[in-house]
Amino acid sequence: MKLLRITAEGLPLFKKKLDLTFYAQQRVAEEHRDTLYQLFSNVYLNPASGFIGINASGKTSVLKVILLLLGIINNEPINHIESRDILGDADKAVLNAYFYSETNKEICRLETSISSSKSKTDGTTYRITSESLWTKGEADVTTRKGMLDFDGKEPVMVRSNSENFLSDDVSIMIAVNKKSGEHITVVDLLKFTNVNVLPLSEDIPAEVITYLDPTIESLRFDEKNKKKLIRLKFYDKDEITLSDPVELGNYLSSGTIKGMIIFTLAQEALREGGYLVVDEIENHFNKEIATTLMRFFMESDLNKNGGMLIFSTHYPELLDEYDRNDSIYITRNRSGITAENLSDILKRNDIKKSDAYQSGFLEGTTPMYEAYMRLKKSIAARL
């Protein structure tokens, strides 16, 4: 399954309806096709979607909404999804996920209404109050503009109160996925944004290690007396044995550790045609490493299964890796979070995106001048 679009209404942190599209909306020129993933006909996915904004603009919150929708489609119990806190104390949140079923060759729309409740024992919990699923065959899609239009169509499945066997926080997608056998691979790296510790797992591919730090000869995981060990060896040095992954920080740079985590898991997303969700992609990285990760997803020869990288960043220079504008979103927080597609603001693809962002032309993308002046005066007074 591939996400095409999501919408969300009723979320406390958001100023208005959140509307995100993951397929190419602008015209697809011949020279751009190598950086996109073709679903069918003239419908292409943007394999790397970036969300950029200043501090506290809502980038992480937007990523949490995406992860929540992916979890619902994967029929995970909402109360077990880590990003469920984005629902807050919503009286009624209405989420729509538009996706493509590769097994059934169908365009689908899932509408899920969720409400929250509080108790002294369980805290805040969520339940699905209503849910409907619509489908249409890809052969019925005559234009890209009308692809997600389900007006006049009856839902093929509606949540019923008689479904006593179904937990009230699990989507009706559980029945759909059981029949089709589909599942979305989701690699959620939000928990690694501020925690840079290599998890004890299978060995890191040698090519990843060499790319990040050519002085390392090998890094592998071992087990002795039911205790996991890390064996690290630099060229022309004795092997180092560690029992705690935190100790790696004494020998490797933070960028090397973060790179090992991300590039190893990126291979899984590329292989499975899944989703890699990264908050602050530049964290611990230089620009070249961050752009390398982006390019891997944007190269059709490498990304044959339609894997998708969804990331947030503070760095406008990363935007210049894109030839197109429709896979970039500008996030702002003005009495509520908004996310606006760059193609709706910047009509031309040939304008350098980092210049437009840093110049303030896009509005709300640079710290306010008044706040800057107050900070400057405060520092001057303290000095």
C-alpha positions in Angstrom: 0.0 0.0 0.0 1.1 3.5 -0.8 0.0 6.7 0.8 -1.5 9.2 -1.7 -2.9 11.9 0.6 -4.0 12.4 4.2 -6.3 14.9 5.8 -6.9 15.6 9.5 -9.4 17.8 11.2 -10.2 18.4 14.9 -6.6 18.1 16.1 -6.0 20.5 19.0 -2.6 21.7 17.9 -3.6 22.5 14.3 -5.0 25.8 13.2 -7.1 24.3 10.3 -7.5 21.1 8.3 -4.2 19.4 7.7 -3.9 18.3 4.0 -0.8 16.5 2.8 -0.3 15.0 -0.7 2.4 12.4 -1.5 2.0 12.0 -5.2 3.3 14.4 -7.9 0.8 17.2 -8.4 2.8 19.3 -10.8 3.3 18.2 -14.4 5.8 15.3 -14.6 8.4 16.2 -17.3 10.5 13.5 -18.8 13.6 14.6 -17.0 11.9 14.3 -13.6 10.7 10.7 -14.0 14.0 9.2 -12.8 13.5 10.9 -9.4 9.8 9.7 -9.0 8.1 6.3 -8.5 5.4 5.4 -11.0 2.3 3.8 -9.5 0.2 3.5 -12.7 -0.5 5.5 -15.8 0.6 9.1 -15.2 0.4 8.9 -11.4 3.8 9.2 -9.7 4.9 9.2 -6.0 7.3 11.7 -4.6 9.7 9.3 -2.8 11.2 12.0 -0.5 8.8 14.5 1.2 10.4 17.2 3.3 8.9 19.4 6.0 10.8 22.6 6.8 10.2 25.3 9.3 11.8 27.3 12.1 12.0 26.0 15.7 8.5 25.2 17.2 6.8 25.5 13.8 5.1 22.1 14.2 7.3 19.8 12.0 7.4 17.0 14.5 3.7 17.2 15.1 3.0 16.8 11.4 5.3 13.7 11.3 3.3 12.3 14.2 0.0 12.7 12.2 1.5 10.8 9.3 2.7 8.0 11.6 -0.7 7.8 13.2 -2.4 7.4 9.9 0.1 4.7 8.8 -0.5 2.9 12.1 -4.3 3.0 11.5 -4.0 1.6 8.0 -1.7 -1.1 9.4 -4.6 -1.9 11.8 -2.5 -1.2 14.9 -4.5 -0.4 18.0 -4.6 3.4 18.3 -3.8 3.3 22.0 -0.6 1.4 21.2 0.7 3.8 18.6 3.5 6.0 19.9 2.4 9.1 18.0 -1.2 8.9 19.4 -0.5 11.9 21.7 -1.0 14.1 18.7 -4.7 13.5 19.2 -4.6 15.3 22.5 -8.0 15.8 24.1 -9.8 15.8 20.8 -13.6 15.6 21.1 -13.8 14.4 17.5 -10.8 14.0 15.2 -11.6 13.1 11.6 -8.8 11.5 9.7 -8.8 10.6 6.0 -6.2 8.3 4.4 -6.1 8.0 0.7 -3.9 5.1 -0.5 -3.2 2.8 -3.4 -3.6 -1.0 -2.9 -1.0 -2.6 -5.1 -2.6 -6.0 -4.6 -6.1 -5.0 -5.7 -5.0 -2.2 -8.1 -7.5 0.1 -6.3 -7.5 3.7 -5.0 -8.9 3.7 -1.4 -10.2 6.2 1.0 -10.5 5.4 4.7 -12.3 7.9 6.9 -11.8 7.4 10.7 -13.4 9.5 13.5 -11.7 9.3 16.8 -12.7 10.6 20.3 -10.8 10.8 23.5 -11.7 10.0 27.1 -9.9 10.3 30.4 -9.9 8.1 33.5 -7.8 8.1 36.7 -6.6 4.6 36.0 -5.8 4.6 32.3 -5.2 8.3 31.6 -6.2 9.5 28.1 -7.5 6.7 25.8 -8.9 6.8 22.3 -11.7 5.0 20.5 -13.0 4.9 16.9 -16.5 6.3 16.9 -17.2 5.8 13.1 -15.3 4.6 10.1 -15.9 4.0 6.4 -13.9 2.7 3.4 -14.4 3.6 -0.2 -12.6 2.0 -3.2 -12.3 2.5 -7.0 -10.3 0.6 -9.5 -7.3 2.2 -11.1 -9.0 1.7 -14.5 -11.7 4.1 -13.3 -9.2 6.9 -12.9 -9.4 9.1 -16.0 -7.6 12.1 -14.7 -5.1 12.7 -11.9 -7.3 15.6 -10.6 -10.3 13.3 -10.1 -8.3 10.3 -8.8 -9.3 10.9 -5.1 -12.8 12.1 -5.8 -15.3 9.6 -4.2 -18.4 11.8 -4.4 -21.5 9.8 -5.2 -19.8 6.4 -4.4 -21.1 4.3 -1.6 -18.6 2.9 0.9 -17.7 -0.7 0.5 -17.3 -1.1 4.3 -18.8 0.7 7.2 -18.0 0.2 10.9 -20.9 -1.4 12.7 -21.7 -1.4 16.4 -22.5 -5.1 16.0 -18.8 -5.9 15.5 -18.3 -6.9 19.1 -15.2 -8.9 18.1 -13.4 -5.7 17.0 -11.6 -3.6 19.6 -12.9 0.0 19.6 -9.4 1.4 18.9 -8.6 -0.9 15.9 -9.5 0.1 12.3 -11.8 -2.0 10.0 -8.6 -2.2 7.9 -7.9 -5.4 9.9 -10.4 -7.3 7.8 -9.2 -5.7 4.6 -5.5 -6.4 5.3 -6.2 -10.0 6.3 -7.9 -10.6 3.0 -5.3 -8.9 0.8 -2.3 -9.8 2.9 -1.0 -6.2 2.6 1.1 -4.5 5.2 3.1 -1.2 5.2 6.7 -1.3 6.5 7.1 1.7 8.7 10.5 2.7 10.2 9.8 5.3 12.8 13.0 7.2 13.8 11.4 9.9 15.9 12.6 8.2 19.1 16.2 8.6 17.8 16.0 12.3 17.3 17.6 13.1 20.6 18.8 9.6 21.6 21.9 8.6 19.6 22.5 5.1 20.8 23.1 2.2 18.4 20.6 -0.6 19.1 22.0 -4.1 19.7 21.0 -5.8 16.5 22.3 -7.5 13.4 25.7 -6.4 12.1 26.0 -3.1 10.3 26.8 -3.5 6.6 30.5 -2.9 5.9 29.7 -0.4 3.1 27.7 1.8 5.6 30.6 1.7 8.1 33.2 2.6 5.4 31.1 5.5 4.1 30.7 7.0 7.5 34.2 6.3 9.0 36.9 4.7 6.8 39.2 4.2 9.8 36.9 1.4 11.1 37.8 -2.1 10.0 34.8 -3.9 11.5 31.9 -3.5 13.9 29.9 -6.5 14.9 27.6 -7.9 17.6 28.4 -11.0 19.5 26.9 -13.0 22.4 28.8 -14.6 25.2 27.2 -16.3 28.2 23.9 -14.9 27.1 25.3 -11.4 27.2 25.4 -9.3 24.0 28.7 -7.7 23.2 29.9 -5.1 20.7 33.2 -5.8 19.0 34.8 -2.7 17.4 38.1 -2.7 15.5 40.0 0.1 13.8 42.6 -0.5 11.2 46.1 -1.3 12.8 44.5 -1.3 16.3 43.5 -4.0 18.8 39.9 -5.0 18.9 37.7 -3.2 21.5 35.0 -5.2 23.3 32.1 -3.3 24.8 29.0 -4.4 26.7 27.0 -1.2 26.6 26.1 0.6 23.3 26.4 3.9 25.1 30.2 3.3 25.3 30.4 3.5 21.5 30.2 7.3 22.0 33.7 7.2 23.4 35.1 5.9 20.2 32.8 7.0 17.4 31.5 10.4 16.4 27.8 11.1 16.9 27.4 11.4 13.1 28.8 7.9 12.6 26.5 6.4 15.1 23.4 8.2 13.8 24.4 7.3 10.2 24.7 3.6 11.1 21.2 3.7 12.5 19.6 5.5 9.6 21.4 4.0 6.7 20.9 0.4 7.9 17.2 1.0 8.5 16.9 2.9 5.2 17.9 -0.3 3.4 14.9 -2.0 5.0 12.5 0.7 3.8 13.9 0.6 0.3 13.8 -3.2 0.1 10.2 -3.4 1.4 8.9 -0.3 -0.4 8.1 1.1 3.1 8.3 4.4 4.9 11.3 5.9 6.7 10.2 8.8 9.0 13.1 10.9 10.3 12.8 14.0 12.4 15.6 16.6 12.0 17.4 14.7 9.3 20.4 16.9 9.6 20.9 16.1 13.4 24.5 14.9 13.8 25.0 15.0 10.1 26.8 17.2 7.7 24.9 18.3 4.6 26.5 15.8 2.3 25.4 12.8 4.4 21.8 14.1 4.7 21.6 14.6 0.9 23.1 11.2 0.2 20.1 9.7 2.1 17.7 11.8 0.2 19.3 10.8 -3.2 19.0 7.1 -2.4 15.2 7.4 -2.2 15.1 9.8 -5.3 17.0 7.4 -7.6 14.6 5.1 -9.4 17.4 2.6 -10.2 17.9 2.1 -6.5 14.4 2.7 -5.2 12.6 0.1 -7.3 9.8 -0.7 -4.8 8.6 2.8 -4.0 10.2 3.3 -0.6 9.4 6.8 0.9 11.5 9.0 3.0 9.5 11.5 5.0 11.6 14.0 7.0 11.8 17.3 8.8 14.6 19.8 8.7 15.7 23.3 9.7 18.2 23.5 6.8 16.9 25.2 3.6 20.0 24.1 1.7 18.6 20.6 1.6 15.6 21.8 -0.4 18.0 22.6 -3.4 18.3 18.9 -3.9 14.8 18.9 -5.3 14.0 19.7 -8.9 10.3 20.1 -8.0 8.3 22.0 -5.4 5.4 19.6 -4.7 7.2 17.3 -2.3 8.2 20.2 0.1 6.0 21.6 2.8 6.5 24.8 4.8 5.3 24.5 8.4 4.3 27.5 10.5 2.8 27.9 14.0 0.7 31.1 14.3 -1.9 30.3 16.9 -1.9 26.8 15.5 0.1 24.7 13.1 -0.2 24.8 9.4 1.6 22.9 6.6 1.6 24.5 3.1 2.8 22.8 -0.1 5.7 24.8 -1.6 4.1 24.4 -5.1 1.1 26.5 -3.9 3.5 29.3 -2.9 6.3 29.1 -5.4 4.9 28.5 -8.8 8.3 28.2 -10.6 10.6 25.2 -10.1 13.7 27.1 -11.3 13.9 29.5 -8.4 16.5 28.5 -5.8 14.5 27.2 -2.9 17.0 28.0 -0.1 17.1 31.6 -1.2 13.4 31.9 -1.3 13.2 30.3 2.2 15.9 32.4 3.8 14.9 35.7 2.3 11.6 35.7 4.1 9.8 35.6 0.7 7.7 32.6 1.9 6.7 34.4 5.1 7.2 32.9 8.6 10.3 31.0 7.5 12.8 33.1 9.4 12.9 34.2 13.0 11.0 37.5 13.5 13.1 40.6 13.3 11.5 42.1 16.5 12.4 39.0 18.5 15.9 39.1 17.1 16.3 42.8 18.2 14.9 42.0 21.7 17.4 39.2 22.1 20.3 41.4 20.9 19.4 44.1 23.3 19.1 41.6 26.2 22.5 40.1 25.5 24.0 43.6 25.1 22.6 44.6 28.5 24.0 41.5 30.2 27.4 42.1 28.8 
